[in-house]
Amino acid sequence: MKKRFHVWIQGLVKGVFFRAGVKDMADKLNIKGFVRNTDDGIEAVFEGNSQDIEKMIEFCRKGPKYAQVVKADVKEENYAAEFSEFKVLHF
């Protein structure tokens, strides 16, 4: 079953290759969407199979090696199939 989740991550998540780690994991899991920096952390939207999305969210709650995730807010949204790939967005 296809799902969509919007995730906001806070903590030591900038300058630790967090977005690159999310991109690598998303590509491995065939998840579509995006990840980007925000003023207070990281924002991501994931679309894909429910089991793969669960793995992606689990990764976001921990982060890559040097990250220190303090908080990960996860919101399920209606699946929209609006992405053809996973991108790292820049300001």
C-alpha positions as CSV (number, residue, x, y, z in Angstrom):
1,M,0.0,0.0,0.0
2,K,1.3,3.4,-1.0
3,K,1.6,6.1,1.8
4,R,2.8,9.6,2.2
5,F,4.4,11.1,5.3
6,H,5.6,14.6,6.1
7,V,8.5,14.7,8.7
8,W,10.1,17.6,10.6
9,I,13.4,16.7,12.4
10,Q,15.1,18.9,15.0
11,G,18.4,18.6,16.8
12,L,22.0,18.5,15.5
13,V,21.0,17.8,12.0
14,K,22.8,20.4,9.9
15,G,26.4,19.9,8.8
16,V,26.3,16.2,9.6
17,F,25.3,14.9,6.1
18,F,21.7,14.3,7.3
19,R,20.1,15.3,3.9
20,A,22.7,13.2,2.0
21,G,21.9,10.2,4.3
22,V,18.2,10.6,3.8
23,K,18.7,10.8,0.0
24,D,20.8,7.6,0.0
25,M,18.3,5.7,2.1
26,A,15.3,7.0,0.0
27,D,17.1,5.9,-3.2
28,K,17.8,2.4,-1.7
29,L,14.1,2.1,-0.6
30,N,12.7,3.5,-3.9
31,I,11.0,6.3,-2.0
32,K,10.0,9.5,-3.8
33,G,9.8,13.0,-2.4
34,F,12.2,15.6,-1.0
35,V,14.4,16.6,2.0
36,R,15.5,20.2,2.8
37,N,16.9,22.4,5.5
38,T,14.6,24.7,7.4
39,D,15.3,27.5,9.8
40,D,15.1,25.0,12.8
41,G,16.0,21.7,11.3
42,I,15.1,19.4,8.4
43,E,11.8,18.9,6.5
44,A,11.1,15.8,4.4
45,V,8.2,14.4,2.5
46,F,8.2,10.7,1.6
47,E,6.0,8.7,-0.7
48,G,6.3,5.0,-1.2
49,N,5.3,1.5,0.1
50,S,4.3,1.5,3.7
51,Q,7.1,-0.8,4.9
52,D,9.7,1.3,3.2
53,I,8.3,4.5,4.6
54,E,8.5,2.9,8.1
55,K,12.2,2.2,7.5
56,M,12.8,5.7,6.3
57,I,11.1,7.3,9.3
58,E,13.1,5.0,11.6
59,F,16.3,6.3,10.0
60,C,15.1,9.9,10.4
61,R,14.5,9.4,14.1
62,K,18.2,8.3,14.5
63,G,19.9,10.1,11.6
64,P,23.4,9.5,10.2
65,K,26.5,8.9,12.4
66,Y,27.1,12.4,13.7
67,A,23.5,13.6,13.9
68,Q,21.8,14.1,17.3
69,V,18.0,14.0,16.7
70,V,16.1,15.6,19.5
71,K,12.6,15.5,17.9
72,A,11.0,14.0,14.8
73,D,7.4,15.0,14.1
74,V,5.7,12.7,11.7
75,K,2.3,13.4,10.0
76,E,0.6,11.1,7.6
77,E,-0.9,12.8,4.6
78,N,-3.0,11.6,1.6
79,Y,-0.9,9.8,-1.0
80,A,-0.6,12.1,-4.0
81,A,1.9,10.4,-6.3
82,E,3.3,13.9,-7.1
83,F,7.0,13.0,-7.2
84,S,9.0,11.1,-9.8
85,E,12.2,10.9,-7.8
86,F,13.7,11.9,-4.5
87,K,15.5,15.2,-4.3
88,V,17.6,17.3,-1.9
89,L,16.1,20.8,-2.2
90,H,18.2,23.9,-1.5
91,F,17.1,27.4,-0.5
